[in-house]
Amino acid sequence: MKKGDILAKDTTLEIGEIVYHGCSSIEQANNYMNSSFLSEYKILPQYEVKTDPLNPNLLAIFLLSPVIKHEEATINWVMDNEVAVSNKTTGFCSILDMNEDSNKSWKVIFEALPTYQSSVADLTDEELRQSIENLRSQRKPLADKVRKIREVTTPKVDKSDPIAVALANLPADKKEALMRKLGMI
């Protein structure tokens, strides 16, 4: 199993199996079968409401016909014996421990293309280091960017302003004195 594989599992509920314990009334049992059971199993089988064997004061729902539930899931990741899956029918995600008997019924029905991670999963540490070094040696070095040197530009003098033209032609010390007299500094 690897990321992207699609798994399938069929669950069979046999005749006489109890699907709901502790009903307080026949209406509650019918509501459960018409809503929750129907939405989960996509079928409404024949059933019978009788006394619950676990609690004689309440009712239970017994199946009179077998029901098969088909589930499909996509593998998100695999680590050791744990598999994270997204269930296509319910939309929920879960982690399955493939060592448990209840999860061994999941079978791969569609194999995804191998990804890089699954292709190196069987490599030893030395082989993995060597393959990384090989990839690094194949890299092209990036060319250094040419840095542009910024030039400090002096602001251009507005030719229509007589004060700006007069100040531009004066030496620095006289320019400062004139600007003080004019209140510009």
Sequence and secondary structure as in RCSB ss.txt:
>XXXX:A:sequence
MKKGDILAKDTTLEIGEIVYHGCSSIEQANNYMNSSFLSEYKILPQYEVKTDPLNPNLLAIFLLSPVIKHEEATI
NWVMDNEVAVSNKTTGFCSILDMNEDSNKSWKVIFEALPTYQSSVADLTDEELRQSIENLRSQRKPLADKVRKIR
EVTTPKVDKSDPIAVALANLPADKKEALMRKLGMI
>XXXX:A:secstr
  TT EEEEEEEE TT EEEEEESSHHHHHHHIIIIIHHHHS    EEEEE SS TTSEEEEESS EEEEEEEEE
EEEETTEEEEEETTT  EEEEETTSGGGTT EEEE     HHHHSTT  HHHHHHHHHHHHHT            
        TT HHHHHHHHS HHHHHHHHHHHT  
